[in-house]
Amino acid sequence: MPEARRRAPRSTDVARLASVSQKTVSRVLNDEPYVSDEVRERVLAAARELGYRRNTAARALHLGRFHRIGVVSLGSSLYGPSSLLIALERRAREIGYAFSVVNTLEGEEGGVQKAIESLLEQGVDGIVLSEPIDEGQVLRIDPDVPVLSFGALPGLDGPRVVITGASGVGMGRQATEHLLDLGHATVWHVAGPERWFTSRDRAHGWREALATAGIGAPPPLVGDWSPASGYVAGRVLAANPEATAVFVANDDMAIGVLRALAEAGRAVPERFSVVGVDDIPSAAYLSPPLTTVRQDFREVAAYGLDLLVGQIENEPGSAFHADLPAHLVVRRSTAPPKE
């Protein structure tokens, strides 16, 4: 006869091994108060030794919560979105929440709405919109669970909505002001795709800084976040003798710009200054090392999820929008213009 399948450990087994009551095990596993640190650690050690896992479905029925956060991701391999997604998953684990992801595709009609409905069917306590883009229609969200969005999204409003993230407007303003402070007469811009709210925000900050300085904005060049599109834009800039400085909406496109400028003999930073965004791992090792605006994705993810969990576990407050600062990292791709 085949060997009998081993029975999965139960909370009573954990209680027996830890020499405590089943109620105490329940209090520890539900993170309730009135349990000493020594007893709590003994119960958790017993659970680990036995390989005990909580019945999350039963726990959801008991508490009215699933202890799971759902994330709508753009399904992009780009450095920024993928780094944020990894940081979100890490933080969710740290605070004891399961993590479900539904990917959407750029250009997919109603993709975000469908993803939200899929997550609600799975059972989640809150939803994160990690990289919202303009789908050409007003999003109507009323999922009856708190929603965290990393960036403003038309139609997203209500008492359980949290909007946060590193300010794209602030990034554009910081980068542009840095170049103007060096003495450049104006600053050109290589923007990301128009449908991305992130791209719009960074372009808005660029225009805002120029307007504050009393300078008209030159026509922006538009890429698709890739080095190849940055290279195409860089060739246009290299052919313009009046252009001496550019703010590029991400570091990958900035790499393409640097290549085009080098091929055209426009030395960086002697004859042209370049600033990117993200501070990708290779930015400090380019030739020259790239000046960029750094986002701390772990900080952004932790701050946002902590706010979301506050809405989940406490009485919901009012909707609010809180931007986190980004930080300019000055390296050797920027310098005052040559006379």
C-alpha positions as CSV (number, residue, x, y, z in Angstrom):
1,M,0.0,0.0,0.0
2,P,1.2,3.5,-0.7
3,E,2.6,5.4,2.3
4,A,-0.1,7.5,4.0
5,R,0.2,11.2,3.3
6,R,1.6,13.1,6.3
7,R,-1.0,15.2,8.0
8,A,-0.4,19.0,7.9
9,P,0.5,20.4,11.3
10,R,-2.3,22.2,13.1
11,S,-2.4,25.0,15.7
12,T,-2.9,22.3,18.4
13,D,0.4,20.8,17.4
14,V,2.1,24.2,17.8
15,A,0.5,24.6,21.2
16,R,1.7,21.2,22.4
17,L,5.3,21.8,21.2
18,A,5.4,25.3,22.7
19,S,3.7,24.2,25.9
20,V,1.0,26.8,25.7
21,S,-2.7,26.9,25.1
22,Q,-4.3,26.9,21.7
23,K,-5.7,30.4,22.5
24,T,-2.2,31.7,23.1
25,V,-1.1,30.3,19.7
26,S,-4.0,32.1,18.1
27,R,-3.1,35.4,19.9
28,V,0.5,35.1,18.7
29,L,-0.3,34.3,15.1
30,N,-2.9,37.0,14.9
31,D,-0.4,39.5,16.4
32,E,-2.6,40.3,19.4
33,P,-1.4,42.0,22.6
34,Y,-1.1,40.5,26.1
35,V,1.5,37.9,25.1
36,S,5.1,38.1,26.5
37,D,8.0,38.3,24.2
38,E,9.4,35.0,25.5
39,V,6.1,33.2,24.8
40,R,5.6,34.8,21.5
41,E,9.1,33.7,20.3
42,R,8.5,30.2,21.7
43,V,5.2,29.9,19.7
44,L,6.8,31.2,16.5
45,A,9.8,28.9,16.9
46,A,7.4,25.9,17.3
47,A,5.5,27.0,14.2
48,R,8.7,27.2,12.2
49,E,9.9,23.8,13.4
50,L,6.6,22.1,12.5
51,G,6.2,24.0,9.2
52,Y,2.9,25.2,10.3
53,R,1.0,27.6,8.0
54,R,-2.1,29.5,9.0
55,N,-5.4,28.8,7.1
56,T,-5.6,32.2,5.5
57,A,-9.1,31.6,4.1
58,A,-10.4,30.8,7.6
59,R,-8.6,33.8,9.0
60,A,-10.1,36.0,6.4
61,L,-13.6,34.8,7.4
62,H,-12.8,35.4,11.1
63,L,-11.3,38.8,10.8
64,G,-13.0,40.1,7.7
65,R,-9.6,40.6,6.1
66,F,-7.4,38.5,3.7
67,H,-4.1,40.1,4.8
68,R,-3.2,40.4,1.2
69,I,-2.4,43.5,-0.9
70,G,-3.0,43.5,-4.6
71,V,-0.8,45.4,-7.1
72,V,-1.7,46.5,-10.6
73,S,1.6,46.7,-12.4
74,L,2.3,47.9,-15.9
75,G,4.2,44.7,-16.6
76,S,7.3,46.7,-17.6
77,S,10.9,45.6,-17.4
78,L,12.1,49.2,-17.2
79,Y,14.3,50.0,-14.2
80,G,11.9,52.3,-12.4
81,P,8.7,50.3,-12.5
82,S,10.5,47.0,-11.8
83,S,12.5,48.4,-8.9
84,L,9.3,49.8,-7.4
85,L,7.6,46.5,-7.7
86,I,10.4,44.6,-6.0
87,A,10.5,47.2,-3.2
88,L,6.7,46.8,-2.7
89,E,6.9,43.1,-2.4
90,R,9.8,43.3,0.1
91,R,7.9,45.8,2.2
92,A,4.7,43.8,2.1
93,R,6.5,40.7,3.4
94,E,8.1,42.8,6.2
95,I,4.8,43.9,7.5
96,G,3.2,40.5,7.2
97,Y,1.0,40.8,4.1
98,A,0.8,38.5,1.1
99,F,1.3,40.1,-2.3
100,S,-0.6,39.5,-5.5
101,V,0.3,41.1,-8.8
102,V,-1.8,41.5,-12.0
103,N,0.1,42.9,-14.9
104,T,-1.4,45.2,-17.6
105,L,0.0,46.1,-21.0
106,E,0.5,49.6,-22.3
107,G,-2.3,50.3,-24.7
108,E,-4.6,47.6,-23.4
109,E,-8.1,49.1,-23.3
110,G,-9.6,49.1,-19.8
111,G,-6.5,47.2,-18.5
112,V,-6.4,48.8,-15.1
113,Q,-10.1,48.4,-14.4
114,K,-9.9,44.7,-15.4
115,A,-6.8,44.2,-13.2
116,I,-8.6,45.7,-10.2
117,E,-11.6,43.5,-10.7
118,S,-9.3,40.4,-10.9
119,L,-7.6,41.3,-7.6
120,L,-11.0,41.9,-5.9
121,E,-12.1,38.4,-7.0
122,Q,-8.9,36.9,-5.5
123,G,-9.6,38.7,-2.2
124,V,-7.4,41.6,-1.2
125,D,-7.5,44.2,1.6
126,G,-6.0,47.0,-0.4
127,I,-4.9,47.8,-4.0
128,V,-1.7,49.5,-5.3
129,L,-1.5,51.2,-8.7
130,S,2.2,51.1,-9.2
131,E,2.7,53.0,-12.5
132,P,-0.5,54.5,-13.7
133,I,-0.8,55.6,-17.4
134,D,-3.4,57.4,-19.4
135,E,-5.7,54.8,-21.0
136,G,-7.7,57.5,-22.7
137,Q,-10.7,57.2,-20.4
138,V,-11.6,58.3,-16.9
139,L,-11.0,55.5,-14.5
140,R,-13.9,54.8,-12.2
141,I,-12.8,53.0,-9.1
142,D,-15.1,52.2,-6.2
143,P,-13.7,48.9,-4.9
144,D,-14.6,49.4,-1.3
145,V,-11.0,48.8,-0.3
146,P,-8.3,51.4,0.2
147,V,-6.3,52.3,-2.9
148,L,-2.7,53.5,-3.1
149,S,-1.5,55.2,-6.3
150,F,2.1,56.2,-7.0
151,G,1.0,59.3,-8.9
152,A,-2.2,61.1,-9.5
153,L,-4.8,59.5,-11.8
154,P,-7.9,61.1,-13.2
155,G,-11.1,59.7,-11.6
156,L,-9.2,58.3,-8.6
157,D,-10.8,60.0,-5.6
158,G,-12.5,59.2,-2.3
159,P,-11.9,58.9,1.4
160,R,-9.9,55.7,1.1
161,V,-7.4,56.9,-1.6
162,V,-3.8,57.6,-0.9
163,I,-1.6,59.2,-3.6
164,T,2.2,59.4,-3.0
165,G,5.6,58.8,-4.6
166,A,8.6,60.8,-5.5
167,S,7.5,64.0,-7.1
168,G,8.0,63.9,-10.9
169,V,7.4,67.7,-11.0
170,G,10.1,68.1,-8.3
171,M,12.5,65.9,-10.3
172,G,12.1,68.0,-13.4
173,R,12.5,71.2,-11.5
174,Q,15.6,70.1,-9.7
175,A,17.4,68.9,-12.8
176,T,16.5,72.0,-14.8
177,E,17.5,74.4,-12.0
178,H,20.8,72.6,-11.6
179,L,21.6,73.2,-15.3
180,L,20.4,76.8,-15.2
181,D,22.5,77.5,-12.1
182,L,25.6,76.3,-14.0
183,G,24.9,79.2,-16.5
184,H,23.3,77.5,-19.4
185,A,21.0,79.8,-21.4
186,T,18.2,77.2,-21.6
187,V,17.7,73.5,-21.0
188,W,16.3,71.1,-23.6
189,H,14.2,68.1,-22.6
190,V,14.0,64.5,-23.8
191,A,10.6,63.4,-22.5
192,G,9.2,59.9,-21.9
193,P,6.0,58.7,-23.6
194,E,3.1,61.1,-23.4
195,R,0.7,58.6,-22.0
196,W,2.8,58.1,-18.8
197,F,1.7,60.4,-16.0
198,T,5.3,60.1,-14.8
199,S,6.6,61.6,-18.0
200,R,4.1,64.4,-17.9
201,D,5.0,65.3,-14.4
202,R,8.8,65.5,-15.2
203,A,8.1,67.6,-18.2
204,H,5.9,69.9,-16.2
205,G,8.7,70.4,-13.6
206,W,11.1,71.3,-16.5
207,R,8.7,73.9,-17.9
208,E,8.0,75.3,-14.5
209,A,11.7,75.8,-13.7
210,L,12.3,77.6,-17.1
211,A,9.2,79.8,-16.6
212,T,10.4,80.8,-13.2
213,A,13.7,81.8,-14.7
214,G,11.9,83.8,-17.4
215,I,13.0,81.4,-20.2
216,G,10.8,80.0,-22.9
217,A,10.8,76.2,-23.2
218,P,12.3,74.8,-26.4
219,P,10.2,72.1,-28.1
220,P,10.7,68.8,-26.2
221,L,12.0,65.7,-27.9
222,V,9.9,62.5,-27.1
223,G,11.4,59.0,-26.5
224,D,10.0,55.7,-25.3
225,W,12.3,55.3,-22.2
226,S,14.8,53.2,-24.2
227,P,18.5,54.0,-24.9
228,A,17.7,53.7,-28.6
229,S,15.1,56.5,-28.5
230,G,17.6,58.6,-26.4
231,Y,20.2,58.1,-29.1
232,V,17.8,59.4,-31.8
233,A,17.0,62.5,-29.7
234,G,20.7,62.9,-28.9
235,R,21.5,63.2,-32.6
236,V,19.0,66.0,-33.0
237,L,20.5,67.8,-30.0
238,A,24.1,67.3,-31.3
239,A,23.2,68.9,-34.6
240,N,21.9,72.0,-32.8
241,P,24.9,74.4,-32.1
242,E,22.7,76.5,-29.7
243,A,21.9,73.5,-27.5
244,T,24.3,73.1,-24.5
245,A,22.2,71.3,-21.8
246,V,19.5,68.7,-21.6
247,F,17.3,67.1,-19.0
248,V,16.5,63.5,-19.9
249,A,13.4,61.9,-18.3
250,N,15.2,58.7,-17.4
251,D,18.8,57.4,-17.3
252,D,18.3,54.8,-20.0
253,M,17.5,57.5,-22.6
254,A,20.3,59.6,-21.2
255,I,22.7,56.7,-22.1
256,G,21.6,57.0,-25.7
257,V,22.0,60.8,-25.6
258,L,25.6,60.4,-24.3
259,R,26.4,58.0,-27.2
260,A,25.0,60.3,-29.8
261,L,26.9,63.4,-28.4
262,A,30.1,61.4,-28.3
263,E,29.8,60.3,-31.9
264,A,29.1,63.9,-33.0
265,G,32.2,65.2,-31.1
266,R,30.1,67.2,-28.6
267,A,32.2,66.4,-25.5
268,V,30.3,65.9,-22.2
269,P,30.5,68.0,-20.1
270,E,32.9,70.4,-21.9
271,R,30.4,71.1,-24.7
272,F,27.2,69.6,-23.5
273,S,25.7,68.9,-20.1
274,V,23.3,65.9,-19.4
275,V,21.1,65.1,-16.5
276,G,19.0,61.9,-16.1
277,V,16.5,60.4,-13.6
278,D,16.5,57.2,-11.5
279,D,20.2,56.7,-10.7
280,I,20.4,53.2,-12.3
281,P,23.3,51.1,-11.0
282,S,25.4,51.8,-14.1
283,A,24.9,55.6,-13.9
284,A,28.0,56.1,-11.7
285,Y,30.2,54.1,-14.1
286,L,29.3,55.7,-17.4
287,S,31.9,57.8,-19.2
288,P,31.4,60.4,-17.9
289,P,29.5,59.4,-14.8
290,L,26.0,60.6,-15.1
291,T,24.4,63.4,-13.0
292,T,20.9,62.2,-12.2
293,V,17.9,62.6,-9.9
294,R,17.8,59.6,-7.6
295,Q,14.6,57.9,-6.4
296,D,14.8,55.8,-3.3
297,F,12.4,53.1,-4.3
298,R,12.6,51.3,-1.0
299,E,11.7,54.4,0.9
300,V,8.8,55.2,-1.5
301,A,7.4,51.7,-1.3
302,A,7.7,51.5,2.5
303,Y,6.1,55.0,3.0
304,G,3.2,54.2,0.6
305,L,2.4,50.7,1.9
306,D,2.5,51.9,5.5
307,L,-0.1,54.6,4.6
308,L,-2.2,51.9,2.8
309,V,-2.0,49.5,5.8
310,G,-3.0,52.3,8.1
311,Q,-6.2,52.8,6.0
312,I,-6.8,49.0,6.0
313,E,-6.3,48.4,9.7
314,N,-7.7,51.6,11.1
315,E,-10.8,53.7,10.5
316,P,-10.3,55.3,7.0
317,G,-9.5,59.0,7.1
318,S,-9.7,61.5,4.3
319,A,-8.0,61.1,0.9
320,F,-4.6,62.7,0.8
321,H,-1.7,63.3,-1.5
322,A,1.9,63.4,-0.1
323,D,5.0,63.7,-2.3
324,L,8.4,62.4,-1.2
325,P,11.6,64.3,-2.1
326,A,14.0,63.1,-4.8
327,H,17.7,63.9,-4.6
328,L,20.0,65.3,-7.2
329,V,23.3,63.3,-7.5
330,V,25.9,65.5,-9.2
331,R,28.5,63.7,-11.1
332,R,30.7,64.6,-14.1
333,S,28.2,64.9,-16.9
334,T,27.3,68.5,-16.1
335,A,29.5,71.7,-16.0
336,P,29.2,75.4,-16.8
337,P,29.0,76.1,-20.6
338,K,32.2,77.0,-22.5
339,E,32.4,80.7,-23.6
